[in-house]
Amino acid sequence: MTAPTLDIHLTDDDLTAALRSDARRGLTSDPKWLPPKWFYDARGSELFEAITALPEYYPTRTERALLERVVGDIARISRAEVLVELGAGSAAKTRLLLQALGAEGALKTYVPQDVSVSALRGAADVVSAEFPELSVHGVVSDFTDTLRNLPSGGRRMIAFLGGTIGNLVPAERAEFLAGVHEVLEPGEQLLLGAGLVIDPAILVPAYDDAAGVTAEFNRNVLYVLNSRLRADFDPEAFAHVAVWDAQNEWIEMRLEATRDLTVTVTDLELVLEFARGEQMRTEISAKFRVDGMSAELAAAGFTTEQVWTDPDRRFALFLAGR
Ligand code: AVJ
């Protein structure tokens, strides 16, 4: 077994610079908003892991069960030599793909990407120990950078699982999918996991659980701003809100000020006023229809080779060819 390598294209300073620019843009807008990628410091990642175990949060377990059922088919169609996983995080679903691709006999390399060094190092070590034949090259970067720095040589499959594509607004999705399409060679594939549009009576509680874990996850972005940008948000003064936007077919998470507040963001030299009842958007989690996602893939140049859904049609996996 060879020790996994880790390429770091994103330093802590880069992250702070990106957060500064995102926070300035979002917090000076009307209405105020923040991008969801800033939930995930160590505490936020732990809270997300806790969310995946909640009874109301069906996506993770639904996708895993679906993947368990169809991963053999995916591996047979793909016969990939290199598995690139975007937003790899913890390695639970990865293992299924690596086993199935390994059984096809072609797999040589695993390239997990994440923005978090700690999450990635852990995942890379675990995978390396479990699959000693595999060479593991972790990449700490954002997606666009990963796509620019992909190893070439060897037929690749890029996996983007978990439904994270739903965090992107349509224009960002189009740009992301076109970027993936551009780096792939003919015969290579994208494996995409996406949550489907379902009954809001099931959807909304998944983002507003009874135990309040999602609420704490939502408020975590304020702790991140406090520690990284020396802000003085009182997270407990904000209430968690999750609404289904039927027009856009996405869940919107917001933080609502429960009283009039003045907040200082020292590192941005910014003083913000929140009126009682004011809501700030912190995440969209778009849900899809199979035809709609196939159309988005087609618009980016992909051919949808196969789509699998769970029996309740809550989640779908798309295998798209370049
Ligand atoms: C990690 C982006 C897939 O949108 O369902 C969970 C994040 N937000 N609960 C999602 C999340 C609130 C999650 N993704």
Residues whose N, C-alpha, C, O or C-beta is under 5 A from the ligand:
A	BS01	AVJ	G162 G163 T164 N167 A206 S285
